[in-house]
Amino acid sequence: MSVLPPDLPRLRTLVTYLRGELSRTEQALAAAEKREATTTRKQAQPAPEPLAWLVERGIGVGRLPVRVHAGDCWDTRSRCAPAGADQIRALLAQGIPACPHCRPDTALGVLE
């Protein structure tokens, strides 16, 4: 005994309904595959290299440099900006203090 209706109008209605469900299921499958591919791509990318040197700026209009750090220093704040080694050397020569924790002056070979 079949669970399908025997008459033509109800069979056509059932086919129409199942086509709609198939379309929605295929769309959901495509969206899930796209999400998984994006997640896999993000996991495959290596983490960016940490910045080599940072300049910590003060608060206020001028935002002058107040301290220099190595890029992996744990004592940096949100007011830090990336800098090159030559810029850090120049700031140290101007008297901007080096971080006492990461000691960028020692890493760059600059004597106080």
C-alpha positions as protocol buffer text, in pm:
chain_id: "A"
residue {
  index: 1
  type: MET
  ca { x: 0 y: 0 z: 0 }
}
residue {
  index: 2
  type: SER
  ca { x: 144 y: 337 z: -107 }
}
residue {
  index: 3
  type: VAL
  ca { x: 136 y: 649 z: 110 }
}
residue {
  index: 4
  type: LEU
  ca { x: 103 y: 867 z: -199 }
}
residue {
  index: 5
  type: PRO
  ca { x: -241 y: 993 z: -301 }
}
residue {
  index: 6
  type: PRO
  ca { x: -393 y: 812 z: -601 }
}
residue {
  index: 7
  type: ASP
  ca { x: -542 y: 1111 z: -782 }
}
residue {
  index: 8
  type: LEU
  ca { x: -366 y: 1343 z: -1026 }
}
residue {
  index: 9
  type: PRO
  ca { x: -437 y: 1686 z: -862 }
}
residue {
  index: 10
  type: ARG
  ca { x: -295 y: 1585 z: -524 }
}
residue {
  index: 11
  type: LEU
  ca { x: 9 y: 1421 z: -686 }
}
residue {
  index: 12
  type: ARG
  ca { x: 82 y: 1744 z: -878 }
}
residue {
  index: 13
  type: THR
  ca { x: 46 y: 1944 z: -557 }
}
residue {
  index: 14
  type: LEU
  ca { x: 286 y: 1709 z: -381 }
}
residue {
  index: 15
  type: VAL
  ca { x: 541 y: 1737 z: -664 }
}
residue {
  index: 16
  type: THR
  ca { x: 521 y: 2118 z: -653 }
}
residue {
  index: 17
  type: TYR
  ca { x: 572 y: 2117 z: -276 }
}
residue {
  index: 18
  type: LEU
  ca { x: 867 y: 1877 z: -294 }
}
residue {
  index: 19
  type: ARG
  ca { x: 1037 y: 2085 z: -568 }
}
residue {
  index: 20
  type: GLY
  ca { x: 1013 y: 2390 z: -341 }
}
residue {
  index: 21
  type: GLU
  ca { x: 1156 y: 2198 z: -47 }
}
residue {
  index: 22
  type: LEU
  ca { x: 1438 y: 2065 z: -266 }
}
residue {
  index: 23
  type: SER
  ca { x: 1522 y: 2420 z: -379 }
}
residue {
  index: 24
  type: ARG
  ca { x: 1531 y: 2550 z: -20 }
}
residue {
  index: 25
  type: THR
  ca { x: 1743 y: 2253 z: 89 }
}
residue {
  index: 26
  type: GLU
  ca { x: 1991 y: 2310 z: -194 }
}
residue {
  index: 27
  type: GLN
  ca { x: 2020 y: 2679 z: -100 }
}
residue {
  index: 28
  type: ALA
  ca { x: 2083 y: 2589 z: 265 }
}
residue {
  index: 29
  type: LEU
  ca { x: 2346 y: 2334 z: 158 }
}
residue {
  index: 30
  type: ALA
  ca { x: 2524 y: 2591 z: -62 }
}
residue {
  index: 31
  type: ALA
  ca { x: 2527 y: 2845 z: 224 }
}
residue {
  index: 32
  type: ALA
  ca { x: 2667 y: 2588 z: 468 }
}
residue {
  index: 33
  type: GLU
  ca { x: 2939 y: 2485 z: 222 }
}
residue {
  index: 34
  type: LYS
  ca { x: 3032 y: 2850 z: 170 }
}
residue {
  index: 35
  type: ARG
  ca { x: 3056 y: 2912 z: 547 }
}
residue {
  index: 36
  type: GLU
  ca { x: 3273 y: 2604 z: 592 }
}
residue {
  index: 37
  type: ALA
  ca { x: 3503 y: 2704 z: 305 }
}
residue {
  index: 38
  type: THR
  ca { x: 3543 y: 3053 z: 456 }
}
residue {
  index: 39
  type: THR
  ca { x: 3622 y: 2907 z: 799 }
}
residue {
  index: 40
  type: THR
  ca { x: 3874 y: 2667 z: 650 }
}
residue {
  index: 41
  type: ARG
  ca { x: 4043 y: 2950 z: 457 }
}
residue {
  index: 42
  type: LYS
  ca { x: 4068 y: 3165 z: 770 }
}
residue {
  index: 43
  type: GLN
  ca { x: 4223 y: 2881 z: 970 }
}
residue {
  index: 44
  type: ALA
  ca { x: 4474 y: 2805 z: 696 }
}
residue {
  index: 45
  type: GLN
  ca { x: 4618 y: 3158 z: 694 }
}
residue {
  index: 46
  type: PRO
  ca { x: 4917 y: 3204 z: 925 }
}
residue {
  index: 47
  type: ALA
  ca { x: 4898 y: 3461 z: 1200 }
}
residue {
  index: 48
  type: PRO
  ca { x: 5054 y: 3795 z: 1110 }
}
residue {
  index: 49
  type: GLU
  ca { x: 5404 y: 3864 z: 1234 }
}
residue {
  index: 50
  type: PRO
  ca { x: 5416 y: 4084 z: 1544 }
}
residue {
  index: 51
  type: LEU
  ca { x: 5538 y: 4437 z: 1489 }
}
residue {
  index: 52
  type: ALA
  ca { x: 5909 y: 4480 z: 1552 }
}
residue {
  index: 53
  type: TRP
  ca { x: 5896 y: 4819 z: 1726 }
}
residue {
  index: 54
  type: LEU
  ca { x: 5627 y: 5041 z: 1878 }
}
residue {
  index: 55
  type: VAL
  ca { x: 5607 y: 5407 z: 1976 }
}
residue {
  index: 56
  type: GLU
  ca { x: 5377 y: 5486 z: 2267 }
}
residue {
  index: 57
  type: ARG
  ca { x: 5219 y: 5827 z: 2229 }
}
residue {
  index: 58
  type: GLY
  ca { x: 5086 y: 6053 z: 2500 }
}
residue {
  index: 59
  type: ILE
  ca { x: 4735 y: 6181 z: 2549 }
}
residue {
  index: 60
  type: GLY
  ca { x: 4631 y: 6515 z: 2405 }
}
residue {
  index: 61
  type: VAL
  ca { x: 4640 y: 6726 z: 2095 }
}
residue {
  index: 62
  type: GLY
  ca { x: 5006 y: 6680 z: 2004 }
}
residue {
  index: 63
  type: ARG
  ca { x: 5030 y: 6314 z: 2106 }
}
residue {
  index: 64
  type: LEU
  ca { x: 5406 y: 6327 z: 2144 }
}
residue {
  index: 65
  type: PRO
  ca { x: 5605 y: 6006 z: 2191 }
}
residue {
  index: 66
  type: VAL
  ca { x: 5643 y: 5915 z: 2558 }
}
residue {
  index: 67
  type: ARG
  ca { x: 5807 y: 5571 z: 2542 }
}
residue {
  index: 68
  type: VAL
  ca { x: 5936 y: 5315 z: 2290 }
}
residue {
  index: 69
  type: HIS
  ca { x: 5874 y: 4938 z: 2301 }
}
residue {
  index: 70
  type: ALA
  ca { x: 5972 y: 4617 z: 2130 }
}
residue {
  index: 71
  type: GLY
  ca { x: 5684 y: 4475 z: 1926 }
}
residue {
  index: 72
  type: ASP
  ca { x: 5620 y: 4181 z: 2160 }
}
residue {
  index: 73
  type: CYS
  ca { x: 5619 y: 4386 z: 2481 }
}
residue {
  index: 74
  type: TRP
  ca { x: 5343 y: 4299 z: 2728 }
}
residue {
  index: 75
  type: ASP
  ca { x: 5329 y: 4654 z: 2865 }
}
residue {
  index: 76
  type: THR
  ca { x: 5203 y: 4829 z: 2552 }
}
residue {
  index: 77
  type: ARG
  ca { x: 4883 y: 5028 z: 2550 }
}
residue {
  index: 78
  type: SER
  ca { x: 4628 y: 5125 z: 2288 }
}
residue {
  index: 79
  type: ARG
  ca { x: 4820 y: 5444 z: 2212 }
}
residue {
  index: 80
  type: CYS
  ca { x: 5105 y: 5256 z: 2042 }
}
residue {
  index: 81
  type: ALA
  ca { x: 5188 y: 5288 z: 1673 }
}
residue {
  index: 82
  type: PRO
  ca { x: 5427 y: 5076 z: 1464 }
}
residue {
  index: 83
  type: ALA
  ca { x: 5770 y: 5219 z: 1391 }
}
residue {
  index: 84
  type: GLY
  ca { x: 6091 y: 5124 z: 1216 }
}
residue {
  index: 85
  type: ALA
  ca { x: 6421 y: 5052 z: 1387 }
}
residue {
  index: 86
  type: ASP
  ca { x: 6574 y: 5377 z: 1263 }
}
residue {
  index: 87
  type: GLN
  ca { x: 6283 y: 5578 z: 1400 }
}
residue {
  index: 88
  type: ILE
  ca { x: 6320 y: 5408 z: 1739 }
}
residue {
  index: 89
  type: ARG
  ca { x: 6693 y: 5484 z: 1743 }
}
residue {
  index: 90
  type: ALA
  ca { x: 6621 y: 5849 z: 1661 }
}
residue {
  index: 91
  type: LEU
  ca { x: 6363 y: 5876 z: 1939 }
}
residue {
  index: 92
  type: LEU
  ca { x: 6602 y: 5717 z: 2188 }
}
residue {
  index: 93
  type: ALA
  ca { x: 6870 y: 5967 z: 2080 }
}
residue {
  index: 94
  type: GLN
  ca { x: 6620 y: 6250 z: 2144 }
}
residue {
  index: 95
  type: GLY
  ca { x: 6576 y: 6128 z: 2502 }
}
residue {
  index: 96
  type: ILE
  ca { x: 6247 y: 5939 z: 2473 }
}
residue {
  index: 97
  type: PRO
  ca { x: 6270 y: 5668 z: 2740 }
}
residue {
  index: 98
  type: ALA
  ca { x: 6279 y: 5298 z: 2654 }
}
residue {
  index: 99
  type: CYS
  ca { x: 6033 y: 5060 z: 2815 }
}
residue {
  index: 100
  type: PRO
  ca { x: 6197 y: 4911 z: 3126 }
}
residue {
  index: 101
  type: HIS
  ca { x: 6037 y: 4572 z: 3055 }
}
residue {
  index: 102
  type: CYS
  ca { x: 6121 y: 4494 z: 2693 }
}
residue {
  index: 103
  type: ARG
  ca { x: 6433 y: 4716 z: 2667 }
}
residue {
  index: 104
  type: PRO
  ca { x: 6428 y: 4808 z: 2296 }
}
residue {
  index: 105
  type: ASP
  ca { x: 6741 y: 5017 z: 2348 }
}
residue {
  index: 106
  type: THR
  ca { x: 6936 y: 4707 z: 2445 }
}
residue {
  index: 107
  type: ALA
  ca { x: 6790 y: 4505 z: 2154 }
}
residue {
  index: 108
  type: LEU
  ca { x: 6895 y: 4777 z: 1909 }
}
residue {
  index: 109
  type: GLY
  ca { x: 7238 y: 4824 z: 2066 }
}
residue {
  index: 110
  type: VAL
  ca { x: 7175 y: 5185 z: 2171 }
}
residue {
  index: 111
  type: LEU
  ca { x: 7354 y: 5295 z: 2487 }
}
residue {
  index: 112
  type: GLU
  ca { x: 7181 y: 5536 z: 2722 }
}
